[in-house]
Amino acid sequence: MAYRIAIVGLGKIATDQHLPCIAKNRKFKLVATVSRNATHPDVSHFTSLAELIQSKTPVDAVALCTPPSVRLQMALQALDAGFHVLIEKPPTPTIGELFAMQAYAKKKKRVLYATWHSRMNEAVEEAKRRLKGKHVTLLKITWREDVRHWHPGQEWIWEPGGFGVFDPGINALSILTHIMPREIFVDQATIEVPANKATPIAAQIKFKHGDGQAADLSADFDWRQTGTQTWQIEMTTSDGMKLNLLKGGTVLEINGKVVLEAPMEEYELIYKHFAKLLKAGKSDVDAAPLQLVCDCFMLGKPTLVEKFE
């Protein structure tokens, strides 16, 4: 029997990824959509989650694809209605909201899955295996993309709680926190904020090991890159291994040689994993990437840059 799922928020990511991946996964059946602005021709449509709940449409789970700032209230509504909940990344604007959501899902005995799509790659898993037990002495993350291409007309990303360049940057951090053999922390950061925006367009971050062992660990996020996009994580370990994750985590190089190149199937794997979680009745919530972002805002030095139109 397929799990009956509703999508809440029909923006770019829901249209490009969630809808097609649900359509080709036999473990799920799309039964409804919720959006104030868009509709889907083949299923029941509602303008609010409350309207969906009041309709008594049979639903097992909802995928929340709205901006992060409104997700806590929606998740609590959905959990009260007896729905399991999948949430897009970034999960919530604050750590406190994510922990509250997690605790409420546990109380309601429902599955909560906070997705990190960039982790869902074979090359990422292989990188984690190769790094196990090693000490990382050099880390260089370069995550540069074109905001106009990926977020056309989406003003919410420039408002408080919208994350700015950390919306894509958290993808890199989700990979990093998954593959690092031990926890790292933010040491310092510079955050570049356009004069007419509330969230950053670029950030440069320095990390540290908790025990103070010497290492050069950094990240460079920028939303102003046009042309070819750059999503790369370079690492060197104390025993001399050089590891590169390229193309957003789909290609793994070890010592300059490609050892694994996998197709981009991030959202297909998200729904495969969600089906397993639903069957097992288990949640999957990792706050580590969000914690690093929050720490960047806490420790970062803001720098005003030119307006971005």
C-alpha positions as CSV (number, residue, x, y, z in Angstrom):
1,M,0.0,0.0,0.0
2,A,1.3,3.4,-0.9
3,Y,1.7,6.2,1.6
4,R,-0.7,9.0,0.8
5,I,1.2,12.3,0.8
6,A,0.4,16.0,0.4
7,I,2.8,18.7,-0.7
8,V,2.6,22.0,1.2
9,G,4.2,24.8,-0.8
10,L,4.4,24.5,-4.6
11,G,7.5,26.6,-5.3
12,K,10.5,25.8,-7.5
13,I,11.9,22.9,-5.4
14,A,8.5,21.2,-5.0
15,T,7.8,21.5,-8.8
16,D,11.3,20.5,-9.9
17,Q,12.0,17.7,-7.4
18,H,9.3,16.6,-5.0
19,L,6.5,16.2,-7.5
20,P,8.4,14.1,-10.1
21,C,10.1,12.0,-7.4
22,I,6.8,11.2,-5.7
23,A,5.3,10.3,-9.1
24,K,7.9,7.7,-9.8
25,N,8.1,6.2,-6.3
26,R,5.5,3.4,-5.9
27,K,5.7,3.7,-2.1
28,F,3.9,7.1,-2.3
29,K,0.7,8.5,-3.8
30,L,0.2,12.2,-4.2
31,V,-3.3,13.0,-2.9
32,A,-3.3,16.8,-2.3
33,T,-1.4,20.0,-2.7
34,V,-1.4,23.2,-0.6
35,S,-0.5,26.6,-1.9
36,R,-1.8,30.1,-2.0
37,N,-0.5,30.8,-5.5
38,A,-0.1,27.6,-7.5
39,T,-2.2,24.5,-8.2
40,H,-1.7,20.9,-9.4
41,P,-4.2,19.7,-12.0
42,D,-4.4,16.0,-11.0
43,V,-5.2,16.1,-7.2
44,S,-7.2,18.0,-4.7
45,H,-5.9,21.5,-4.0
46,F,-6.1,23.6,-0.8
47,T,-5.0,27.2,0.0
48,S,-3.9,26.3,3.5
49,L,-2.9,23.4,5.6
50,A,-5.9,24.0,7.9
51,E,-8.2,23.8,4.9
52,L,-6.6,20.4,4.0
53,I,-7.0,19.1,7.5
54,Q,-10.7,20.3,7.7
55,S,-11.5,18.6,4.4
56,K,-10.8,15.1,6.0
57,T,-8.9,14.1,2.9
58,P,-7.1,10.8,3.8
59,V,-3.4,11.8,4.3
60,D,-0.6,9.8,5.8
61,A,2.2,12.4,5.5
62,V,3.0,15.9,4.3
63,A,6.1,17.3,2.7
64,L,6.7,20.9,3.9
65,C,8.3,22.8,1.0
66,T,7.5,26.3,2.3
67,P,10.0,28.9,3.5
68,P,11.6,27.8,6.8
69,S,10.1,30.7,8.8
70,V,6.5,29.2,8.8
71,R,7.4,25.5,9.2
72,L,7.1,25.1,12.9
73,Q,3.5,26.1,13.1
74,M,2.7,24.0,10.0
75,A,4.5,21.0,11.4
76,L,2.7,21.2,14.7
77,Q,-0.7,21.4,12.8
78,A,0.2,18.4,10.7
79,L,1.4,16.4,13.7
80,D,-1.8,17.2,15.6
81,A,-3.8,16.0,12.6
82,G,-1.9,12.7,12.8
83,F,0.3,13.2,9.7
84,H,4.0,12.2,9.5
85,V,6.2,15.1,8.3
86,L,9.0,15.6,5.9
87,I,10.7,19.0,5.8
88,E,12.9,20.6,3.2
89,K,16.2,22.2,4.1
90,P,17.0,24.4,5.8
91,P,14.5,22.9,8.3
92,T,13.8,25.9,10.5
93,P,15.2,29.4,11.1
94,T,16.4,28.5,14.6
95,I,17.7,25.5,16.5
96,G,15.1,26.0,19.1
97,E,12.3,25.6,16.6
98,L,13.8,22.4,15.2
99,F,14.2,20.9,18.7
100,A,10.6,21.8,19.5
101,M,9.4,20.2,16.3
102,Q,11.4,17.1,17.1
103,A,10.0,16.8,20.6
104,Y,6.5,17.3,19.4
105,A,6.8,14.6,16.8
106,K,8.1,12.2,19.5
107,K,5.2,13.1,21.7
108,K,2.7,12.5,18.9
109,K,4.5,9.3,17.9
110,R,4.8,10.4,14.3
111,V,7.8,10.3,12.0
112,L,9.7,13.6,11.4
113,Y,12.3,13.6,8.6
114,A,14.5,16.7,8.3
115,T,16.0,16.2,4.9
116,W,19.5,17.1,3.7
117,H,19.4,16.4,0.0
118,S,23.2,17.0,-0.6
119,R,24.0,14.1,1.7
120,M,22.0,11.7,-0.5
121,N,24.9,10.7,-2.8
122,E,27.0,7.6,-3.1
123,A,30.2,9.7,-3.3
124,V,29.3,11.3,0.0
125,E,28.9,8.0,1.7
126,E,32.2,6.7,0.2
127,A,34.0,9.9,1.4
128,K,32.7,9.3,4.9
129,R,34.0,5.7,4.8
130,R,37.4,6.8,3.6
131,L,37.7,9.5,6.3
132,K,36.8,7.2,9.2
133,G,39.4,7.4,11.9
134,K,41.5,10.0,10.2
135,H,42.5,13.5,11.2
136,V,41.6,16.3,8.8
137,T,44.4,18.9,8.6
138,L,43.1,20.9,5.6
139,L,39.6,21.7,4.6
140,K,38.6,24.1,1.9
141,I,34.9,24.4,0.9
142,T,34.1,26.5,-2.2
143,W,30.3,26.8,-2.6
144,R,29.6,29.5,-5.2
145,E,26.4,29.8,-7.3
146,D,24.1,32.3,-9.0
147,V,21.1,33.3,-6.8
148,R,19.3,34.7,-9.8
149,H,19.3,31.3,-11.4
150,W,18.3,29.2,-8.3
151,H,16.0,31.6,-6.5
152,P,14.3,33.8,-9.1
153,G,11.9,36.3,-7.5
154,Q,12.1,34.7,-4.1
155,E,12.3,37.7,-1.8
156,W,11.9,35.6,1.4
157,I,15.5,34.5,1.2
158,W,16.6,38.1,1.8
159,E,14.5,38.5,4.9
160,P,15.4,37.6,8.5
161,G,15.1,33.8,8.8
162,G,15.6,33.4,5.0
163,F,19.3,32.4,5.4
164,G,20.7,34.3,2.4
165,V,23.8,32.6,1.0
166,F,23.5,30.0,3.8
167,D,20.5,28.5,2.1
168,P,22.9,26.8,-0.4
169,G,25.8,27.0,2.0
170,I,24.0,24.7,4.4
171,N,24.1,22.0,1.7
172,A,27.9,22.0,2.0
173,L,27.7,22.0,5.8
174,S,25.3,19.0,5.7
175,I,27.9,17.1,3.7
176,L,30.7,18.2,6.0
177,T,29.0,17.3,9.2
178,H,28.1,13.9,7.7
179,I,31.6,12.9,6.5
180,M,33.9,14.5,9.1
181,P,35.4,11.9,11.4
182,R,34.9,14.1,14.3
183,E,33.0,17.3,15.2
184,I,34.3,20.7,14.2
185,F,33.2,24.2,15.3
186,V,33.0,27.7,13.9
187,D,36.0,29.8,14.9
188,Q,35.3,33.0,13.1
189,A,33.4,34.3,10.1
190,T,32.9,37.3,7.9
191,I,29.4,37.8,6.6
192,E,28.8,40.1,3.6
193,V,25.3,41.7,3.6
194,P,24.1,43.9,0.7
195,A,23.0,47.4,1.8
196,N,19.4,46.7,0.8
197,K,19.0,43.2,2.2
198,A,18.8,41.6,5.6
199,T,20.7,38.3,4.9
200,P,24.2,37.7,3.5
201,I,25.2,37.3,-0.1
202,A,28.6,35.9,0.8
203,A,30.5,34.5,3.8
204,Q,34.0,33.4,4.6
205,I,34.3,31.0,7.6
206,K,37.1,29.5,9.6
207,F,36.5,26.3,11.6
208,K,38.5,24.6,14.3
209,H,38.8,21.2,16.0
210,G,37.4,21.1,19.5
211,D,40.7,19.9,21.0
212,G,42.7,22.7,19.5
213,Q,44.8,20.5,17.2
214,A,46.4,22.6,14.4
215,A,44.4,22.6,11.1
216,D,43.5,24.9,8.3
217,L,39.7,24.6,7.9
218,S,37.7,27.1,5.9
219,A,34.6,27.7,3.7
220,D,33.9,30.3,1.1
221,F,30.2,30.9,0.2
222,D,29.1,33.3,-2.5
223,W,25.8,33.9,-4.3
224,R,27.2,36.1,-7.1
225,Q,28.9,33.6,-9.3
226,T,27.6,33.4,-12.9
227,G,28.3,30.8,-15.5
228,T,29.6,27.4,-14.2
229,Q,28.6,26.9,-10.6
230,T,31.2,25.7,-8.0
231,W,30.3,23.1,-5.3
232,Q,33.5,21.6,-4.0
233,I,34.9,20.2,-0.8
234,E,38.7,19.6,-0.6
235,M,40.3,17.8,2.3
236,T,43.8,16.6,3.3
237,T,44.4,14.2,6.2
238,S,47.4,13.8,8.5
239,D,48.4,10.6,6.7
240,G,48.6,12.5,3.3
241,M,45.3,11.5,1.7
242,K,43.8,14.1,-0.5
243,L,40.1,13.9,-0.9
244,N,37.9,16.0,-3.2
245,L,34.1,16.0,-3.4
246,L,33.1,17.7,-6.7
247,K,29.8,18.8,-8.4
248,G,27.8,19.0,-5.2
249,G,29.0,15.7,-3.8
250,T,28.4,13.5,-6.8
251,V,32.0,13.0,-7.7
252,L,34.8,11.7,-5.4
253,E,38.5,12.1,-6.1
254,I,41.2,10.4,-4.0
255,N,44.7,11.7,-4.5
256,G,43.7,13.2,-7.8
257,K,42.0,10.1,-9.2
258,V,38.2,9.8,-9.7
259,V,37.1,6.8,-7.7
260,L,33.3,7.3,-7.8
261,E,31.0,9.3,-10.0
262,A,27.3,8.8,-9.3
263,P,24.1,10.1,-11.0
264,M,22.3,12.9,-9.3
265,E,19.4,11.1,-7.5
266,E,19.2,13.1,-4.3
267,Y,15.4,13.5,-4.1
268,E,14.7,10.0,-5.3
269,L,16.9,8.8,-2.4
270,I,15.2,11.1,0.0
271,Y,11.8,9.5,-0.7
272,K,13.3,6.0,-0.6
273,H,14.7,6.8,2.8
274,F,11.4,8.4,3.9
275,A,9.5,5.2,3.0
276,K,11.9,3.2,5.2
277,L,11.5,5.6,8.1
278,L,7.7,5.4,7.8
279,K,7.8,1.6,7.8
280,A,10.1,1.5,10.8
281,G,8.2,4.3,12.6
282,K,11.5,6.2,13.2
283,S,12.4,9.9,12.8
284,D,15.6,11.3,11.3
285,V,16.5,14.7,12.5
286,D,20.1,16.0,12.5
287,A,20.6,19.6,13.7
288,A,24.4,19.7,13.1
289,P,24.3,21.7,9.8
290,L,21.8,24.2,11.2
291,Q,23.9,24.6,14.4
292,L,26.9,25.6,12.3
293,V,24.9,28.2,10.4
294,C,23.5,29.6,13.7
295,D,27.1,29.7,15.1
296,C,28.3,31.6,12.0
297,F,25.6,34.3,12.6
298,M,26.6,34.4,16.3
299,L,30.3,34.6,15.7
300,G,30.4,36.3,12.3
301,K,31.5,39.9,11.7
302,P,29.0,41.6,9.4
303,T,30.3,43.6,6.5
304,L,28.1,45.9,4.4
305,V,28.5,45.5,0.6
306,E,26.9,47.2,-2.4
307,K,23.2,46.8,-3.0
308,F,22.0,43.7,-4.9
309,E,19.1,44.1,-7.2
